[in-house]
Every structure is written in structure tokens, then in C-alpha cells.
Amino acid sequence: MKNKLLWRLCAFIAVGTVLLFWAIAWLTNHTETSMSFLDKAHQETLYAYGKEAEKIYLEKGEEALAVFLKEVRTKENTWLAVINSEMTTLADTKMLDEFADRFQIGRSPEWKVHLYFSENPVMEVPFVDDNTHFLIQLPQRMRPGSLLLATRLALQIALPLIILSLLSFMLYRHVMTPLKQLERATKDFADGNLEARAMATMPERNDELTTLAQTFDKMAQRTSSLIYNQRSLLADLSHELRTPLARIDMAIDFVEQDINREQALSRLRYEASTMRELVEDTLTFAWLNTESPQLNSDDFDLVELINVICEDARFEYPDRTLCVSTPECASIEKSSQLALGQALENIIRNALRHTPQQSKVSVTLVSDNNNYVITVTDEGTGVPESMLDAIFEPFFRVDKARAAKNYVHAAKRSGFGLGLALAKRQIAAVGGDISACNRVNKDDEQSNNAYLNKDASATKQTGLMVTITLPKFSNVAFAN
């Protein structure tokens, strides 16, 4: 469901509003009802007046009753009377005009009193004969609902304010809790903690804020990975530049002292070329790592590209045999001829560089469903199994000793450890995949059995095989 947070907040507000009105209505009715009855002490007082009037009337007569009624009238400052069922007053009392007009007897002290009437009701306490009634207009001091105004203000203003404040606080907590976690993770990340993530402390929920936290974590992961890679790349580049810089210093000293001047100048040219190539490869690697280029603008023939690269490689390595097996054509769409060409050139030259003289390197291209599979196999010494993944990391070399017998011929260099790293990222940029494994001598029976049994220690490694898988129609942006 889209907009989960919106629907959740709407439901919360709707339910909260309904509950608010229901609570106000119920509390108002309940409070007013409970306030509409006389206090128990006042009920007992009225009943006591009635019983005392009955006793005096029966024992002492109307004159004594009149005296008693006058005392109560003075004490309570209200109207009272004793009346029979024929509406005839007794004990020199007088009927209220409005009460007489309604032809009603009063109500019991236990009955509900209407709080919204300005006039106090007439209460009745019947005598034992049920024909005589003690009537008294409710004294003002006994009238219930004295706190009605304050109660109504509390129910209609204070209660909604409290409930709405509570609902607002709950909404605030619901929205701000994940935002606070995201803010904390962002602050930690900005302070240098590259491992800070929002989802690690996020409460369990599934809405737009969770998606925001997940997006932040992806961004943080991508950013931290780039920072770590750049730090490593900078450290490795600094390390790689020290050696040619030291040699340049030595060569300059030789030139200044006129010692082996030609050899020193040759070294200077070599080291300058080495540093230029190293910097260019490093910049290309950093660009692929950080800019996420979309390399999907070319349509070309993969066979033609491989043939051109192999012809150049044969010229540079005339003492190796380069065998190429491809179909007549292999069209590839929405890819990058430049990136793929550089990657294949690095892989093929790497294979030739590590293959002994008079040995063979094989390049094959086959079509597999929607993919092309390119295999480059050399006859070198192979790579330890534990390092097969590491050879695609920048500046990684199995043998870090750089060949320096010929400082002019670039093909004789041992490399910087950037070729395969660049190739992997360039191939990934066009939506492909690359992997490497050691090739074994399957002609030897013992080695073949060891190969089938996965016994690497007993297997005779005779080279490295690099496999590249490319989609025939590529439209994938580079992602680290």
C-alpha cells in the first residue's frame, strides 16, 4: 500500500476525533446526571422536616405546626406548606400561585432535579395517611449543580485540550521517533562514524519513514565504501609513487654528476612514463568508482573488437602465441566499445605478461543464450586459491617485484596491480561479470583425479583462466 504513513495518520486522527466527541458527550451526560440529585444529607434534612411536621400536626395540632413551619421558613428562607390531596392548605400556609396553576404535588427528594431550570422545584414528603403532604421549595443552599458551569468549562475546554494535546504528542512521537534516529545516525556519520546506520535502531514499522531510513543506509553504505576505497587508493598510490620518485631523484643526481648520463636519461624517461600511466589508470579507476557512469551508448561487433586487440597484443608480444577462437560476428548493443576494449586489452595483456616465452594464450568467444562468454586462458603459474578474488582489487599483485631490466619497453613492466581492477569495474559498468580460476593440467591422470576431487594441493596448476560474461543487450549503469 502506498502512503502508509498518510493512511495511518488519517486513521489515527479520525479515530481520535470520534473518541474525543464520544468521551465529551458521555462525560457531560454522566456528570450532569450525577450532579442532578440532591446530596444525601440534604435528602435526610428534607425527610426530617416532613416527619417532624407530621409528628407535630398529629400530636399538637395545626397551631403548633404553624409555629414549626414558620421556624423552618425563616431558617431556610424558602416557601413551604402542608396541603391535603384536595389542594387545601393547613397550618395557616398559603399555596404558591404557579404551583396551584399546575395542579401538581411536589417531587420526592430522591428525584432528579433539572439543573437548567432557574426556579427551584417544590419537594414533597407525604404523611403516613398519604392524603397530607409536606411541601417545601428546595432551599437555594441545597440546590445541586453549583459546579455545573465550572464542570461544563472543564469538559468543553480543558478536556478537549488535554485529549488533543495527548493525541498530538502521540502523533509527534510516532513521526519523530524514527526521524530522531535518522538525525542521530546522520550526525554520527557526519562526525566521522562511517559505520552509523539508521535502520539498526529504527523501531519495527513499515512506512515512508522506514523507506527514508533504508535510503539513508544505502547512501551511507555507498558513501562509506567510496571513502574507504579512496583512502585505500590514496595510500596505495602514495606507496606506488615513492619508488619511481626515488629513482627519478637518483637519475637526476647521475645527470648532474655526469655519471652514466645516457642510462640516467633512459631511466628518467621510463619512470616518467611509469608515473604517467599509473596516474592515468588511478584516475580512471577513481572515476569508475565514484561517478557511476552509464556506459551504454555503443552498438558494435565484439569479434572485430577482439581481433583488433589481439593483433596489437601479438605485435607487443611476438615471443608468445595468441590463439583466438570466435564466431564470424557477435553483435552487442547498448554497451561501451571504449570501456570494454580497455578491459579486454588489460586482461589479454595480463595473460601474455604472465605467460612464459614460447607459450600460448587462448582467447575464445561463444554465444550463450542472451550472453556472450569470453574466456582468456594463459599458461603461467596461476594464482593461489586464496588470492583469486583479491587479484581484482586495486594495486594487488601476487609478485610485487617490478621487472626493471628494460626501462624503455613498457611491455616488460610487471604492472601496477590496476589492470584487472579496472577491467572488473569497466565490465560491471556495461552490465557484465568477470571471474577467475586456476586452470589445471587435465592430461595428467593424477592431476585430473585431484581436480575432480577438489584437492587443490595435489592439482598441478598450469595457468589462469579469466571468464567474462557480457549481455548481448546491455543497459545497466555502473554500481559499486
ABEGO torsion letter per residue (X at the ends): XBGAAAAAAAAAAAAAAAAAAAAAAAAAAAAAAAAABBBAAAAAAAAAAAAAAAAAAAAAEAAAAAAAAAAAAAAAGBBBBBBBAAGBBBGGBBBBAAAAAAGBBBBBAABBBBAABABBBBBBBBBAAGABBBBBBBBAAABBGAAAAAAAAAAAAAAAAAAAAAAAAAAAAAAAAAAAAAAAAAAAAAAGBAABBAAAABBBBBBAAAAAAAAAAAAAAAAAAAAAAAAAAAAAAAAAAAAAAAAAAAAAAAAAAGBGAAAAAAAAAAAAAAAAAAAAAAAAAAAAAAAGBBBAABBBBAAAAAAAAAAAAAAABAABBBBBBBBABBBBBGBBAAAAAAAAAAAAAAAAAABBBGBBBBBBBBBBEABBBBBBBBABAEBBAAAAAAAABBGBBABABBBAABAABAAABAEAGAAAAAAAAAAAAAGBBBBBBBBBBAABAAAAAAAAAGBAAABBBAEBBBBBBBBABBBBBBBX
